[in-house]
Amino acid sequence: MQRKILLALVPAVTMLLLTGCGTVRINKILTDPTRYHNKRVNVEGTVTQSYGAFVAGVYQVDDGTGKIYVLSNRSAPVKGARVKVSGPVQSGVTVMGRSFGTTIRESDRRAK
């Protein structure tokens, strides 16, 4: 009996865990930023612009559906790099006198 319950739960738990790992298309975030505000998202794409120093940076990611700026507490990746970025969505951010609309505050980044 316990084995049947366990076998029934494994696929459900696996699906739940994998749902959190998926990427969100940038156009979905930009079309409805209030839906994603302060929610952690994963986006994947190519860096099209990159600014920053050794301690912080701002870069733009393009996934083919749209472009979004990412704010980082570490150096920005180089233009042309493929990345997967995770972090909360924010709006109306100003960095060094420059205003950005909807952005992602990077909490994790991986090269692809």
C-alpha positions in Angstrom: 0.0 0.0 0.0 2.8 2.5 0.9 4.7 1.6 -2.2 1.6 2.5 -4.4 1.3 5.8 -2.6 5.0 6.5 -3.1 4.8 5.6 -6.8 1.9 7.9 -7.2 3.6 10.8 -5.5 7.0 10.7 -7.3 5.7 12.0 -10.6 3.7 14.7 -9.0 6.6 16.0 -6.9 8.9 15.8 -9.9 6.6 17.9 -12.0 6.3 20.4 -9.2 10.1 20.7 -8.9 10.6 21.0 -12.7 7.9 23.7 -13.0 10.1 26.1 -10.9 13.1 25.5 -13.2 11.5 26.5 -16.4 12.2 29.8 -18.2 9.8 32.6 -18.8 9.7 34.3 -22.2 10.8 37.9 -21.9 7.9 39.2 -23.9 5.5 37.7 -21.3 7.3 39.7 -18.5 7.3 42.9 -20.5 3.6 42.5 -21.6 2.4 42.0 -18.0 5.1 43.3 -15.6 2.7 43.5 -12.6 2.1 39.8 -12.8 5.8 39.1 -12.3 6.7 42.0 -10.0 8.9 40.8 -7.1 8.6 37.2 -8.4 11.6 35.2 -9.2 11.9 34.2 -12.9 14.4 32.4 -15.1 15.2 33.8 -18.5 17.7 32.5 -21.0 19.2 34.3 -24.0 22.1 36.2 -25.5 23.7 39.3 -23.9 23.2 42.2 -26.4 24.5 45.0 -24.2 26.9 45.0 -21.2 28.0 47.8 -18.8 29.8 47.7 -15.6 32.9 47.3 -13.5 34.4 44.5 -11.4 31.9 44.9 -8.6 28.5 45.5 -10.4 27.0 45.6 -13.8 24.0 45.9 -16.0 23.4 43.9 -19.1 20.6 43.2 -21.6 19.4 39.7 -22.5 17.5 38.9 -25.7 15.7 35.6 -25.9 14.2 36.2 -29.4 10.9 37.4 -28.0 12.1 40.5 -26.3 15.0 42.2 -24.4 15.3 42.9 -20.7 17.9 44.5 -18.6 19.5 42.6 -15.7 21.1 44.3 -12.7 24.0 42.4 -11.2 26.1 42.7 -8.0 29.0 41.3 -9.9 30.6 42.1 -13.3 28.4 41.8 -16.3 28.9 39.1 -18.9 30.4 40.1 -22.2 28.3 40.9 -25.2 27.4 37.8 -27.2 27.5 35.5 -24.2 24.6 33.0 -23.7 23.3 33.1 -20.2 20.5 31.7 -18.0 19.6 34.3 -15.4 17.4 34.0 -12.3 16.0 36.7 -10.1 13.1 38.9 -9.1 11.4 41.2 -11.6 11.5 44.9 -10.6 10.2 48.1 -12.2 11.4 51.7 -12.3 15.0 51.1 -11.3 17.6 53.9 -11.6 21.3 53.0 -11.6 24.0 55.7 -11.8 21.5 58.3 -13.0 20.1 56.0 -15.8 16.5 54.8 -15.5 15.5 51.3 -16.6 11.9 50.1 -17.0 11.2 46.5 -16.1 14.4 44.7 -15.0 15.5 41.5 -13.3 17.8 41.7 -10.2 20.2 38.9 -10.8 20.4 36.3 -8.0 21.9 33.6 -10.1 23.6 33.5 -13.5 24.9 30.5 -15.5 26.7 30.5 -18.8 25.0 28.4 -21.5 
